[in-house]
């Protein structure tokens, strides 16, 4: 499914672009960095299950949303916050921010924490995006479909993005990247019968770990039951590091700004 892009005025919210820490089943205590910080979701996809709802600002071209000066000021305010990772996520796809690479360097210098980026993988075919993502200690890359048809139904990409181009670029990134690559796969009713095909994609990409997810936070798609996700997990039995959302432990944390955190994570 190819979707057009309309022009939108992106509204930047005045409060902090840093939120959390949030309890992450993947990253422990995660201090969120939102390089988009828009009112409404800004993304290259409009995934049916997204906790942020419909994409208000569809984008496929990179630009600066938040200045490095503003990031530096907000980082100063959270120095010393107890966290396991500083994680680039928030109100959409973080690789849309054209200053992502510089921001990763700044966060590492200011907070002395390992840096993770959660990406929907849409822009990874671009060389400059792969180069900037490679600065992170952990990249969690999303793949939700084994075919172009299912990709269109679940991820609903804008523009001319294709699953084939994304998978080819992810394979190239895996070969170049020196950090930890995690492959996250979100399972809902639309792809629950494609577990074998998804496992084959994971085998070809050879990530350091595979994360099997289902949408437990409010969104447009119902989660699979624990026994359904367990059946899917069996298709990945040849992987050493496979984690599922139902079996993972999440730490207890208290966000320093609950309102800013819930804006980006409607359910902790």
DRENVEX-757196 format. One record per residue (C-alpha): x, y negated, z; residue in three letters; residue number from 0. Coordinates in Angstrom, 1 decimal. Example, Ala and Ser with C-alpha at 12.3 -4.5 7.8 and 13.67 -1.06 7.14 Angstrom:
DRENVEX-757196
12.3  4.5  7.8  ALA  0 .
13.7  1.1  7.1  SER  1 .
//
This chain:
DRENVEX-757196
0.0  0.0  0.0  UNK  0 .
1.6  -3.2  -1.1  UNK  1 .
0.2  -6.4  0.5  UNK  2 .
0.6  -10.0  -0.6  UNK  3 .
2.0  -12.7  1.6  UNK  4 .
0.2  -15.9  2.4  UNK  5 .
1.8  -19.1  3.7  UNK  6 .
1.3  -19.7  7.4  UNK  7 .
2.5  -22.5  9.8  UNK  8 .
4.4  -20.6  12.5  UNK  9 .
3.8  -22.1  15.9  UNK  10 .
6.7  -21.8  18.3  UNK  11 .
5.8  -21.4  22.0  UNK  12 .
7.5  -23.8  24.4  UNK  13 .
8.2  -21.3  27.2  UNK  14 .
11.2  -19.0  27.6  UNK  15 .
12.1  -16.7  24.8  UNK  16 .
13.4  -14.2  27.4  UNK  17 .
10.9  -11.9  29.2  UNK  18 .
10.8  -9.0  31.5  UNK  19 .
12.6  -7.0  32.6  UNK  20 .
10.1  -4.4  31.4  UNK  21 .
10.1  -0.7  32.2  UNK  22 .
11.2  1.1  29.0  UNK  23 .
11.0  4.9  28.6  UNK  24 .
13.8  4.5  26.1  UNK  25 .
16.1  1.9  27.7  UNK  26 .
15.4  1.8  31.4  UNK  27 .
15.2  -1.8  32.7  UNK  28 .
14.9  -3.8  29.5  UNK  29 .
15.4  -7.6  29.4  UNK  30 .
13.5  -8.8  26.3  UNK  31 .
14.9  -11.4  23.9  UNK  32 .
12.3  -12.8  21.5  UNK  33 .
14.1  -14.5  18.6  UNK  34 .
10.7  -15.2  16.9  UNK  35 .
8.6  -16.4  19.9  UNK  36 .
5.7  -17.3  17.7  UNK  37 .
2.0  -17.6  18.7  UNK  38 .
0.7  -14.5  17.1  UNK  39 .
2.7  -11.7  15.5  UNK  40 .
5.3  -12.5  12.8  UNK  41 .
6.2  -9.3  10.9  UNK  42 .
7.0  -7.6  7.6  UNK  43 .
4.5  -4.8  8.5  UNK  44 .
1.0  -4.7  9.9  UNK  45 .
1.1  -1.3  11.6  UNK  46 .
-2.3  0.1  12.4  UNK  47 .
-1.2  1.0  16.0  UNK  48 .
0.6  -2.2  17.0  UNK  49 .
0.1  -3.4  20.6  UNK  50 .
0.4  -7.0  19.3  UNK  51 .
-2.6  -6.7  17.0  UNK  52 .
-2.9  -7.9  13.5  UNK  53 .
0.1  -9.7  11.8  UNK  54 .
-0.8  -13.4  11.9  UNK  55 .
2.3  -14.5  10.1  UNK  56 .
3.4  -12.1  7.4  UNK  57 .
7.0  -12.6  6.5  UNK  58 .
9.6  -10.7  4.4  UNK  59 .
12.2  -13.5  4.1  UNK  60 .
14.6  -14.3  6.9  UNK  61 .
14.9  -17.7  8.6  UNK  62 .
15.7  -19.3  11.9  UNK  63 .
12.8  -19.3  14.3  UNK  64 .
14.7  -20.1  17.6  UNK  65 .
18.0  -22.0  17.7  UNK  66 .
21.1  -20.6  19.4  UNK  67 .
21.1  -23.7  21.6  UNK  68 .
17.7  -22.8  23.0  UNK  69 .
18.8  -19.2  23.4  UNK  70 .
21.8  -20.3  25.4  UNK  71 .
19.7  -22.5  27.7  UNK  72 .
17.3  -19.6  28.4  UNK  73 .
20.1  -17.2  28.9  UNK  74 .
21.6  -19.5  31.5  UNK  75 .
18.3  -19.2  33.5  UNK  76 .
18.4  -15.4  33.7  UNK  77 .
22.1  -14.8  34.4  UNK  78 .
22.5  -12.1  37.0  UNK  79 .
19.1  -10.5  36.3  UNK  80 .
19.3  -6.7  37.0  UNK  81 .
18.8  -4.9  33.8  UNK  82 .
20.2  -1.9  31.8  UNK  83 .
19.9  -3.5  28.4  UNK  84 .
19.2  -6.9  26.8  UNK  85 .
16.7  -5.9  24.0  UNK  86 .
15.8  -7.8  20.9  UNK  87 .
12.1  -7.3  20.5  UNK  88 .
9.0  -9.5  21.1  UNK  89 .
6.4  -11.1  18.8  UNK  90 .
7.4  -9.2  15.6  UNK  91 .
10.3  -7.9  13.7  UNK  92 .
13.6  -9.2  15.2  UNK  93 .
15.7  -8.8  12.0  UNK  94 .
13.5  -11.6  10.4  UNK  95 .
15.6  -14.0  12.5  UNK  96 .
18.5  -15.1  10.2  UNK  97 .
20.7  -15.8  13.3  UNK  98 .
20.3  -12.3  14.8  UNK  99 .
24.0  -11.5  14.5  UNK  100 .
25.1  -14.7  16.2  UNK  101 .
22.4  -14.2  18.9  UNK  102 .
23.7  -10.7  19.6  UNK  103 .
27.2  -12.0  20.2  UNK  104 .
25.8  -14.8  22.4  UNK  105 .
23.8  -12.5  24.6  UNK  106 .
26.7  -10.1  25.0  UNK  107 .
28.9  -12.9  26.1  UNK  108 .
26.4  -14.6  28.5  UNK  109 .
24.8  -11.6  30.1  UNK  110 .
27.5  -8.9  30.0  UNK  111 .
24.9  -6.3  29.2  UNK  112 .
24.7  -3.8  26.4  UNK  113 .
22.4  -5.0  23.6  UNK  114 .
19.7  -3.0  21.9  UNK  115 .
17.6  -4.0  18.9  UNK  116 .
14.1  -2.5  18.2  UNK  117 .
13.5  -2.7  14.4  UNK  118 .
10.8  -1.5  12.1  UNK  119 .
13.6  -0.8  9.6  UNK  120 .
11.9  -2.9  6.9  UNK  121 .
14.8  -5.2  6.2  UNK  122 .
17.6  -2.6  6.6  UNK  123 .
18.0  -2.3  2.8  UNK  124 .
19.7  -5.8  3.0  UNK  125 .
23.4  -5.6  3.5  UNK  126 .
23.5  -8.7  5.8  UNK  127 .
20.9  -7.1  8.1  UNK  128 .
22.9  -3.9  8.4  UNK  129 .
26.0  -5.9  9.2  UNK  130 .
24.2  -7.8  11.9  UNK  131 .
22.5  -4.8  13.4  UNK  132 .
25.9  -3.1  13.6  UNK  133 .
26.9  -5.6  16.3  UNK  134 .
24.4  -4.1  18.7  UNK  135 .
25.2  -1.2  21.1  UNK  136 .
22.0  0.6  20.3  UNK  137 .
19.7  0.3  17.3  UNK  138 .
16.2  1.9  17.7  UNK  139 .
14.9  2.2  14.1  UNK  140 .
11.4  3.2  13.3  UNK  141 .
10.2  5.7  10.7  UNK  142 .
6.5  6.7  10.9  UNK  143 .
5.9  8.5  7.6  UNK  144 .
7.3  11.1  5.3  UNK  145 .
5.6  9.9  2.1  UNK  146 .
4.9  6.5  0.4  UNK  147 .
1.2  7.1  0.8  UNK  148 .
1.3  7.6  4.5  UNK  149 .
3.8  4.8  4.9  UNK  150 .
1.3  2.5  3.2  UNK  151 .
-1.6  3.7  5.4  UNK  152 .
0.3  3.5  8.8  UNK  153 .
2.8  0.6  8.4  UNK  154 .
0.9  -1.5  5.8  UNK  155 .
4.0  -3.3  4.5  UNK  156 .
3.9  -6.7  2.9  UNK  157 .
5.6  -7.3  -0.4  UNK  158 .
7.3  -4.6  -2.4  UNK  159 .
8.9  -2.6  0.4  UNK  160 .
9.1  1.2  -0.1  UNK  161 .
9.8  4.1  2.2  UNK  162 .
12.4  5.5  -0.2  UNK  163 .
14.5  2.3  -0.1  UNK  164 .
14.3  2.2  3.7  UNK  165 .
15.4  5.8  4.2  UNK  166 .
18.3  5.4  1.7  UNK  167 .
19.4  2.3  3.6  UNK  168 .
19.1  4.0  7.0  UNK  169 .
21.3  6.8  5.8  UNK  170 .
23.9  4.3  4.7  UNK  171 .
23.6  2.5  8.1  UNK  172 .
24.1  5.8  9.9  UNK  173 .
27.4  6.3  8.0  UNK  174 .
28.7  2.8  8.8  UNK  175 .
27.4  2.3  12.3  UNK  176 .
29.7  2.9  15.3  UNK  177 .
27.0  2.5  18.0  UNK  178 .
24.1  4.6  19.1  UNK  179 .
21.3  5.1  16.5  UNK  180 .
17.9  6.2  17.8  UNK  181 .
15.1  7.1  15.4  UNK  182 .
11.7  6.4  16.8  UNK  183 .
8.6  8.1  15.3  UNK  184 .
5.1  7.0  16.2  UNK  185 .
2.6  9.8  15.9  UNK  186 .
-1.1  9.1  15.5  UNK  187 .
-4.0  11.0  13.8  UNK  188 .
-2.8  9.8  10.3  UNK  189 .
0.6  11.6  10.5  UNK  190 .
0.1  14.3  13.1  UNK  191 .
0.1  17.0  10.5  UNK  192 .
3.4  15.7  8.9  UNK  193 .
5.7  16.6  11.8  UNK  194 .
7.7  19.1  9.7  UNK  195 .
8.4  16.4  7.0  UNK  196 .
9.3  13.9  9.7  UNK  197 .
11.7  16.4  11.3  UNK  198 .
13.3  16.8  7.9  UNK  199 .
13.8  13.0  7.6  UNK  200 .
15.5  13.0  11.0  UNK  201 .
17.7  15.9  10.0  UNK  202 .
18.9  14.0  6.9  UNK  203 .
19.5  10.8  8.8  UNK  204 .
21.3  12.5  11.7  UNK  205 .
20.5  10.0  14.5  UNK  206 .
22.1  10.2  18.0  UNK  207 .
18.6  10.8  19.4  UNK  208 .
15.0  11.1  18.2  UNK  209 .
12.2  9.4  20.1  UNK  210 .
8.7  10.8  19.6  UNK  211 .
6.0  8.3  20.6  UNK  212 .
2.3  7.8  20.5  UNK  213 .
0.5  4.5  21.2  UNK  214 .
-0.2  4.5  25.0  UNK  215 .
-0.7  0.7  25.0  UNK  216 .
-3.9  -0.9  23.6  UNK  217 .
-3.9  -1.1  19.8  UNK  218 .
-5.7  -0.1  16.7  UNK  219 .
-5.0  3.6  16.9  UNK  220 .
-5.8  6.2  19.5  UNK  221 .
-2.9  8.1  21.1  UNK  222 .
-2.4  11.8  20.6  UNK  223 .
-2.9  14.0  23.7  UNK  224 .
0.1  15.4  25.5  UNK  225 .
-0.4  18.9  24.1  UNK  226 .
-0.6  17.5  20.6  UNK  227 .
2.7  15.6  21.0  UNK  228 .
4.2  18.7  22.5  UNK  229 .
3.3  20.7  19.4  UNK  230 .
5.0  18.1  17.3  UNK  231 .
8.1  18.2  19.5  UNK  232 .
8.5  21.9  18.6  UNK  233 .
9.2  20.9  15.0  UNK  234 .
12.2  19.0  16.3  UNK  235 .
13.6  21.9  18.3  UNK  236 .
16.9  22.0  16.3  UNK  237 .
17.8  18.5  17.7  UNK  238 .
19.8  18.3  20.9  UNK  239 .
18.5  14.9  22.0  UNK  240 .
14.7  14.6  21.6  UNK  241 .
12.6  12.5  23.9  UNK  242 .
8.9  12.1  24.1  UNK  243 .
6.9  9.3  25.7  UNK  244 .
4.8  11.6  27.9  UNK  245 .
7.8  13.3  29.5  UNK  246 .
10.0  10.3  29.9  UNK  247 .
10.5  8.5  33.3  UNK  248 .
10.1  4.7  33.5  UNK  249 .
11.8  2.6  36.2  UNK  250 .
9.8  0.3  38.4  UNK  251 .
10.6  -3.3  37.7  UNK  252 .
9.1  -6.7  38.4  UNK  253 .
9.1  -9.2  35.5  UNK  254 .
10.3  -12.7  36.5  UNK  255 .
7.5  -14.3  34.4  UNK  256 .
4.5  -12.0  34.1  UNK  257 .
2.5  -14.2  31.7  UNK  258 .
5.4  -14.4  29.2  UNK  259 .
6.0  -10.6  29.5  UNK  260 .
2.3  -9.7  29.0  UNK  261 .
2.1  -11.9  25.9  UNK  262 .
4.7  -9.5  24.3  UNK  263 .
3.8  -6.4  26.2  UNK  264 .
0.1  -6.3  26.8  UNK  265 .
0.4  -3.3  29.1  UNK  266 .
3.5  -2.7  31.2  UNK  267 .
//
